[in-house]
Amino acid sequence: MQRNSIKVSMAVVRRLPKYYRYLGDLIHNDVMRISSKELGKLMGLTASQIRQDLNCFGGFGQQGYGYNVIELQKEIGSILGLSKSYNCVIVGAGNLGQAIANYEGFKREGFILKAMFDVNPRLIGNTIRDIKILDILDLGEYVKSNDIQIGIICVPKEHSQSVADTLIENNVKAIWNFAPTDVSVPDNVVIENVAISESLYTLTYLMNEDSLNI
Ligand SMILES: NC(=O)c1ccc[n+]([C@@H]2O[C@H](COP(=O)([O-])OP(=O)(O)OC[C@H]3O[C@@H](n4cnc5c(N)ncnc54)[C@H](O)[C@@H]3O)[C@@H](O)[C@H]2O)c1
């Protein structure tokens, strides 16, 4: 595979995880080869959109033969950085932090949760599965000395920026932020703000769209 030198648009980047998931389902169902037309039908995209997207990375199919599903999923996984593993911490060991820690799938996918952090003395010292909840005061030192690459923020929004700042000061380069506020980060740090409520509000808009007078 030869990647094109132009910067890939965020719209394409945002579709890659979806390709990865659909191809995984096809593998699960023993489908070995698929045309861009068939894949497009499954994913709600046009065949030409699929070819355009994959061409950003040099293209993978052979005209007339379609895509080798296993190879394509492997390549997309590698483009997504899923062939590596990542050390992570969760900050905020409340409802959401614990739910994420309890999801075993992340470990299988290479996201290694090393520790959780909280301010609540009743939580500090507990474990969620085998993950220890540590004192927030130890966050900076811990991430610096344990090669933590991803910080997962699950604290109330008032505290998310200060948590992010501590992570960044101690060399964390990627933040997955669940607090409902946009956290600012310097250019050398990447962030994904996960707006669960916004997705829910989109759903309610769609439910009520017909009754809008616009
Ligand atoms: N639970 C959900 O389904 C959900 C959905 C969408 C968004 N969120 C957002 O995720 C965040 C967490 O939600 P939750 O439901 O888990 O809340 P929660 O109150 O159950 O947990 C928050 C935890 O953060 C800890 N905390 C507070 N300040 C801290 C700090 N400075 N450093 C370290 N820990 C600190 C608290 O002690 C608590 O244990 C919130 O910002 C919330 O708005 C949650």
The ligand as a Tripos MOL2 file, in Angstrom:
@<TRIPOS>MOLECULE
LIG
   44    48     1     0     0
SMALL
NO_CHARGES

@<TRIPOS>ATOM
      1 N1        -22.6940    8.9830   32.9990 N.am      1 LIG1
      2 C1        -22.9760    9.2520   31.7340 C.2       1 LIG1
      3 O1        -23.6580    8.4860   31.0300 O.2       1 LIG1
      4 C2        -22.4590   10.5120   31.0840 C.ar      1 LIG1
      5 C3        -22.9520   10.8000   29.8320 C.ar      1 LIG1
      6 C4        -22.4770   11.9210   29.1970 C.ar      1 LIG1
      7 C5        -21.5110   12.7040   29.7850 C.ar      1 LIG1
      8 N2        -21.0630   12.4040   31.0220 N.ar      1 LIG1
      9 C6        -20.0690   13.2920   31.6050 C.3       1 LIG1
     10 O2        -18.9870   12.5180   32.0910 O.3       1 LIG1
     11 C7        -18.4890   13.0810   33.2950 C.3       1 LIG1
     12 C8        -18.6180   12.0550   34.4180 C.3       1 LIG1
     13 O3        -19.9770   11.6950   34.5920 O.3       1 LIG1
     14 P1        -20.3930   10.6510   35.7140 P.3       1 LIG1
     15 O4        -21.8140   10.3390   35.4820 O.co2     1 LIG1
     16 O5        -19.4140    9.5310   35.7490 O.co2     1 LIG1
     17 O6        -20.2330   11.5560   37.0470 O.3       1 LIG1
     18 P2        -19.9180   11.0460   38.5270 P.3       1 LIG1
     19 O7        -20.2860   12.1720   39.4170 O.co2     1 LIG1
     20 O8        -20.5180    9.7110   38.7710 O.co2     1 LIG1
     21 O9        -18.3230   10.8570   38.5200 O.3       1 LIG1
     22 C9        -17.4060   11.9150   38.4620 C.3       1 LIG1
     23 C10       -16.2050   11.5240   39.2960 C.3       1 LIG1
     24 O10       -15.2010   12.5100   39.1340 O.3       1 LIG1
     25 C11       -14.5930   12.7220   40.4120 C.3       1 LIG1
     26 N3        -13.9340   14.0250   40.3810 N.ar      1 LIG1
     27 C12       -14.4780   15.2580   40.5350 C.ar      1 LIG1
     28 N4        -13.5360   16.2020   40.3920 N.ar      1 LIG1
     29 C13       -12.3700   15.5710   40.1500 C.ar      1 LIG1
     30 C14       -11.0460   16.0000   39.9130 C.ar      1 LIG1
     31 N5        -10.7220   17.2960   39.8810 N.pl3     1 LIG1
     32 N6        -10.0960   15.0600   39.6990 N.ar      1 LIG1
     33 C15       -10.4060   13.7450   39.7460 C.ar      1 LIG1
     34 N7        -11.6510   13.2700   39.9640 N.ar      1 LIG1
     35 C16       -12.6280   14.1730   40.1580 C.ar      1 LIG1
     36 C17       -15.7310   12.5890   41.4060 C.3       1 LIG1
     37 O11       -15.2520   12.3150   42.7070 O.3       1 LIG1
     38 C18       -16.5140   11.4230   40.8040 C.3       1 LIG1
     39 O12       -16.0920   10.1830   41.3000 O.3       1 LIG1
     40 C19       -19.3260   14.3380   33.5380 C.3       1 LIG1
     41 O13       -18.6480   15.4430   32.9940 O.3       1 LIG1
     42 C20       -20.5910   14.0630   32.7920 C.3       1 LIG1
     43 O14       -21.2550   15.2520   32.4170 O.3       1 LIG1
     44 C21       -21.5180   11.3340   31.6900 C.ar      1 LIG1
@<TRIPOS>BOND
     1     1     2 1
     2     2     3 2
     3     2     4 1
     4     4     5 ar
     5     4    44 ar
     6     5     6 ar
     7     6     7 ar
     8     7     8 ar
     9     8     9 1
    10     8    44 ar
    11     9    10 1
    12     9    42 1
    13    10    11 1
    14    11    12 1
    15    11    40 1
    16    12    13 1
    17    13    14 1
    18    14    15 2
    19    14    16 1
    20    14    17 1
    21    17    18 1
    22    18    19 2
    23    18    20 1
    24    18    21 1
    25    21    22 1
    26    22    23 1
    27    23    24 1
    28    23    38 1
    29    24    25 1
    30    25    26 1
    31    25    36 1
    32    26    27 ar
    33    26    35 ar
    34    27    28 ar
    35    28    29 ar
    36    29    30 ar
    37    29    35 ar
    38    30    31 1
    39    30    32 ar
    40    32    33 ar
    41    33    34 ar
    42    34    35 ar
    43    36    37 1
    44    36    38 1
    45    38    39 1
    46    40    41 1
    47    40    42 1
    48    42    43 1
@<TRIPOS>SUBSTRUCTURE
     1 LIG1         1 GROUP 0 **** ****
